[in-house]
Amino acid sequence: MGIPHEIAGLDDVPLAEIVLDVVGDRDIPVLGNVEFGHAGANLPMPVGVRVALDAEQRRLELLESTVAPRG
C-alpha cells in the first residue's frame, strides 16, 4: 500500500485500516508507507514477479527479472 496523497475520505478512516479490513484473516504480507501506487511521485512496481519481503529489516527484494530477454 502506497502513501496516499489527496484521496478524498481518508481523513475519516486510515488507509491501513481499510486495507486490513479487505485483506481479512488471510495470511499474506502487506507492505505500507512506501512511495508506490497510483498517487503522487512513485516507484514502478512490477506485477507477477516473485519477491521476498522482510518486515523486520524493512526490505523488499525482487527475486526475478522484471523484463523479458530480447528474442
Secondary structure as UniProt FT lines:
FT   TURN            8..12
FT   HELIX           15..23
FT   TURN            24..25
FT   STRAND          51..54
FT   TURN            55..58
FT   STRAND          59..62
//
